[in-house]
Amino acid sequence: GRSYDREAAEVVLRRAARQVKTHCGGATDDSGKPSGPWGKTSVSVKMGHNGHSKSATIPAPFDGKPPGKCATQAFVNMQYPPFGGTDTVVDWEVEIVKPGG
C-alpha cells in the first residue's frame, strides 16, 4: 500500500533540518564551548505511521556529541499526517554549521 504522505512529511523534515542548521552547530559540551563535530551528514528518522516520528539516529562522528544529540532531537516528536502501513525510516540530509563559521 501507499506509505507516508511524502509531501507533508517533507515539510516537517525540511523544517527540522533548518533548525539543525541554525542551532545545532553551537551545541556546547561540558566545558560550555561548542566543540563540534561540524559538517554534512544525514539523520535516519523513524516515521511512525501514527503521525509522530519515533526516533532518530545520526552516524559517527556526530553520535553522542552535542551537535549530534541536538540534530536527532530536532527530528524526534515531529508531527505530520498519519499514514497506513508500517513505520518508515527516512534518511534526511543535514548540515551542522560551525558557529561564526
N, C-alpha and C positions, 0 to 999 in steps of 0.2 A: 504493500500500500504506500500511499504518499506519506513521506515523513514530514519533518517540520516545515513551517512556512518560512522559507529561506529569506524572503524579503523582510518580513517583520523581525526575524531573529537577527538579521544582519544589521538592522538599525541599532539594536541594543549592543551587538558585538562591536560595531564601529564606535559607539559611544564609550564603551568600556576601554577600547584601545586608545581613544583620545585622552581619557582620564589617565591611563598609564603613561602616555607620552608627556602629559602636562605635569603629573605629580610624582611618579614613582622613581625618577632619577634622583630626586632629592631625599629619598628614604634614608634615614640615618641608622647607623649601627650603635652599639652600646656606648661608644665614645661621644655620640651626638653629632658625628660627622657623616656626611654622605660618603660612602666608601665603594659604591658600585657593586657588582659589575654593571656596565652600561653597554648598549648596543642593540642590535635587532635579534629577535628570536621569535618563537611562536608559543602560544599558550594552548594547551589542549583542554577544551571545555566540555564537560559532560552536560548536555542539554537534556534535562528531564522532560518527559512528554507531558508533565503536569503544568508546564509553563514557567518553571523555575530552573535555573541552572543549579546543578548539584555540587559539582566540584571542578577544580581547575588545577592543572599541573603545568610546571614550566621546567625546561631541561637545565642541566648544568651548563655554565657555572652559576646560573641565576637561582637555582632551587636552594631554599634555606637562607638566602641572603635577603636583606631588607628590600631591595628593589623587586626581587622575585616574589616575595610574600605580598608586597603591595600590588604587583601585577595580577597575581592569581586572585587576590581579594576582589579586585575590580570586576572579575568575571564570575564571581560567585553571587548567588542571590539576584541574578538578573531576572527580569520578568518579560515574557513575550507570550503570544497566543499558544495555548496548549495544542498538542498535535497527537494524532493517533499513532499506534505502534509503540516501538520501544525507544528508550533513551538513545540519543545520538551523540557521538563525540565529534566535535568540530575543532580543527586546528586553525587558530587565528593569529596572524602576524602582528607583533607589537614591536614598538621601539622604546627603549628606556634611554632617556636623554640625560647626559651628564649636565648637572646644574651649572649655569653660567657658561655652558659649553660651546 
